[in-house]
Amino acid sequence: MNNVHNKKRANKSLPFFFKDEFKVFFVIIFFSTILLISTFTFDKVPPILNRGIQPATFPKGLLVLIMFLTTTIYYLSFKNPWKKEKKLPKPFFLTILSFILFVIISKTLDFFLAISVLSIFVSYNWGEKRVFYLLLVGILFPLVVFIFFEMILGLRFPPGIITNLYYY
Amino acid sequence: MMAPLFSSKLLIVLLFGTLFGLILGVLPGLGPTTGGALILPFTMTLDPLSAIVLLTSIYCAGTYGGAITAVLINTPGTPAAAATCLDGYPLAQKGEAGRALGMATVSSTVGGIFSVIVLVFFAPVLAKLAYEFGQPEYFALAIFGLTMLASIGEGSPIKNLIAGAFGILISTIGKDFMTSIDRFTYGINELSVGIGFIPVVVGLFAISEMLTQSTLLDQVFKRVALKAVKLPSLDDYKKTWKTILRSSGIGSFIGVLPAEGGTVASLIGYSEAKRFSKEPEEFGKGSIEGIAGAEAANNAATGGAMVPTLALGIPGSATTAVILTGLIIHGVRPGPDLFREQPDFLYGIFGAMLIANVLFFIFGFFGAKLFARITLVPNKILWPMIFAVSVCGTYSLSQSIIDVWIMLFFGVLGFFMRRFGFSVVPVIIGLILGELVEGTLRQSLVIFDGNWLMFLTRPIALTFFILSFIALAFPLLRSKKQKK
């Protein structure tokens, strides 16, 4: 209980723009506003073809509802501040980095190479240093998955430097 | 009822589904929702009945599987087993892990079978009632479902509403289904068909969990030794039979309501068991009634959640949303017509759920020790493997790399949502109900000639709106009562 109080107090002492409540409020309102503005660019249906409401009306209503509810939780957080979350550890950021690497490699080089690189990268950074297990996770398992999807589901994976070796 | 199941193929599917469900349930962070979403692409090679039998058996067994880890390592394998930790682990620490797991297995099986009986009798009644529903009634029902999520879901009701509205918003991406006008596509052709359900589910559940696990690498689990699962003694049965029946009823009822199914059911089942117990002081210290109350309720929610899914096409939980997607992918349209046109198909599902409950009893009883060993697979090996399956599974449905990127995006988003107290389940329910909500609203307005007040002239719709209002007011009244 004391810990909760301490955490709440710690969160209270921060300037408002550093608090989680404000960050969440800001991000939701910011993106909702952008999306709301973009709804004004949607094509309109001529009145003679329009049945019920315009295609933009429903998303507009939803975005206004989201913004209203977000403002409400921010207002309520003045009375009941959120507990302060722990700082994110290094492996989290490395995992996010591996996702970025995955997107880049899958787009430019090869889909399966991207899976292998991510698997080895994540496994290594999460503490696995044994080469056998890194190879198991990064090469053997993706290979099994590839063969399974290819043979049983008849799936064709996107072309790439390694996948092409199999297909051609 | 069982006739369609007497084929070797379906029995193999059932066996595999139950085993796979148990493994998913045992592994903390995975569960029937993620597992169902991951296996959905594989079901394309099966006929519709086998596919749904596979998904439902994963659902039943996965919900029970969470209890094994809850009792042995004090970490719920699934969120629905969170209440089981409260008494299961303390009892295991006293050297009675076998007794705790025995009670969890028996009460889960009874709860599960009870809920299948509820499903068999209640779903056709609800389906008949649904014949009275027009577009305005379906709109009001969908709104009721979403407000129930806010009301009895986990966490803050307002955050749940935001998440639900966000889910509906995602469903509006792509071509408008009435006018074919692009919405939120920003010139990206792949987005004009909308955002698929599977990339969002796999992202929000599997990938966000992978990120969560990356923050918990220094966590060490202490596993309590288990010799063998023991059947409850006569004394235990005498002590718990009322609790098991009560929790089975609670779980089935909560399951029918569109909410977080088993998670909420087990918490209510547990607290009601404590309220009615002659030894409430034992709760939290290894009470056998606590285990029975939580486990009977969470498994009873499985059959309950299938009721609105099959009868109305409205999912009762995140996992039934995956099952609903499975039905749609296989060309089966849930709703009243399903009961009239394909009774064999439905009885196949009912029978499969019944058998799955018996199978997980057998597997749980004889194999809990083995399943518990699965938790020894280190995260640094397990999660990269899950990532590989997630990526290939997501890619396989529409063979689009954009789907994989969408999955990653929702993975990161889901992580931050959970970090700041937003449940991801309402997003899933909102996404699946989105088209129904918008479609029925717009068609109702066409019927009403744009007059919104006409909704109030429809008695069934009005009843659902009043219930929605009560559902929204309930958390406010509850918090005021708690303050007093």
Boltz contact constraints between the chains, C-beta under 6 A:
constraints:
  - contact:
      token1: [A, 24]
      token2: [B, 420]
      max_distance: 6.0
  - contact:
      token1: [A, 42]
      token2: [B, 183]
      max_distance: 6.0
  - contact:
      token1: [A, 43]
      token2: [B, 181]
      max_distance: 6.0
  - contact:
      token1: [A, 45]
      token2: [B, 179]
      max_distance: 6.0
  - contact:
      token1: [A, 51]
      token2: [B, 446]
      max_distance: 6.0
  - contact:
      token1: [A, 52]
      token2: [B, 442]
      max_distance: 6.0
  - contact:
      token1: [A, 52]
      token2: [B, 445]
      max_distance: 6.0
  - contact:
      token1: [A, 52]
      token2: [B, 446]
      max_distance: 6.0
  - contact:
      token1: [A, 53]
      token2: [B, 442]
      max_distance: 6.0
  - contact:
      token1: [A, 55]
      token2: [B, 176]
      max_distance: 6.0
  - contact:
      token1: [A, 55]
      token2: [B, 179]
      max_distance: 6.0
  - contact:
      token1: [A, 55]
      token2: [B, 181]
      max_distance: 6.0
  - contact:
      token1: [A, 58]
      token2: [B, 438]
      max_distance: 6.0
  - contact:
      token1: [A, 59]
      token2: [B, 172]
      max_distance: 6.0
  - contact:
      token1: [A, 62]
      token2: [B, 165]
      max_distance: 6.0
  - contact:
      token1: [A, 62]
      token2: [B, 168]
      max_distance: 6.0
  - contact:
      token1: [A, 62]
      token2: [B, 169]
      max_distance: 6.0
  - contact:
      token1: [A, 65]
      token2: [B, 165]
      max_distance: 6.0
  - contact:
      token1: [A, 66]
      token2: [B, 162]
      max_distance: 6.0
  - contact:
      token1: [A, 66]
      token2: [B, 165]
      max_distance: 6.0
  - contact:
      token1: [A, 69]
      token2: [B, 158]
      max_distance: 6.0
  - contact:
      token1: [A, 69]
      token2: [B, 161]
      max_distance: 6.0
  - contact:
      token1: [A, 69]
      token2: [B, 162]
      max_distance: 6.0
  - contact:
      token1: [A, 72]
      token2: [B, 158]
      max_distance: 6.0
  - contact:
      token1: [A, 73]
      token2: [B, 158]
      max_distance: 6.0
  - contact:
      token1: [A, 85]
      token2: [B, 419]
      max_distance: 6.0
  - contact:
      token1: [A, 89]
      token2: [B, 215]
      max_distance: 6.0
  - contact:
      token1: [A, 91]
      token2: [B, 214]
      max_distance: 6.0
  - contact:
      token1: [A, 91]
      token2: [B, 217]
      max_distance: 6.0
  - contact:
      token1: [A, 92]
      token2: [B, 214]
      max_distance: 6.0
  - contact:
      token1: [A, 92]
      token2: [B, 215]
      max_distance: 6.0
  - contact:
      token1: [A, 95]
      token2: [B, 211]
      max_distance: 6.0
  - contact:
      token1: [A, 95]
      token2: [B, 214]
      max_distance: 6.0
  - contact:
      token1: [A, 99]
      token2: [B, 408]
      max_distance: 6.0
  - contact:
      token1: [A, 115]
      token2: [B, 388]
      max_distance: 6.0
  - contact:
      token1: [A, 115]
      token2: [B, 391]
      max_distance: 6.0
  - contact:
      token1: [A, 119]
      token2: [B, 384]
      max_distance: 6.0
  - contact:
      token1: [A, 122]
      token2: [B, 384]
      max_distance: 6.0
  - contact:
      token1: [A, 123]
      token2: [B, 380]
      max_distance: 6.0
  - contact:
      token1: [A, 123]
      token2: [B, 384]
      max_distance: 6.0
  - contact:
      token1: [A, 126]
      token2: [B, 217]
      max_distance: 6.0
  - contact:
      token1: [A, 126]
      token2: [B, 380]
      max_distance: 6.0
  - contact:
      token1: [A, 127]
      token2: [B, 380]
      max_distance: 6.0
  - contact:
      token1: [A, 128]
      token2: [B, 380]
      max_distance: 6.0
  - contact:
      token1: [A, 137]
      token2: [B, 381]
      max_distance: 6.0
  - contact:
      token1: [A, 137]
      token2: [B, 384]
      max_distance: 6.0
  - contact:
      token1: [A, 141]
      token2: [B, 385]
      max_distance: 6.0
  - contact:
      token1: [A, 142]
      token2: [B, 388]
      max_distance: 6.0
  - contact:
      token1: [A, 145]
      token2: [B, 388]
      max_distance: 6.0
  - contact:
      token1: [A, 145]
      token2: [B, 392]
      max_distance: 6.0
  - contact:
      token1: [A, 149]
      token2: [B, 392]
      max_distance: 6.0
  - contact:
      token1: [A, 149]
      token2: [B, 396]
      max_distance: 6.0
  - contact:
      token1: [A, 153]
      token2: [B, 396]
      max_distance: 6.0
  - contact:
      token1: [A, 155]
      token2: [B, 396]
      max_distance: 6.0
  - contact:
      token1: [A, 158]
      token2: [B, 401]
      max_distance: 6.0
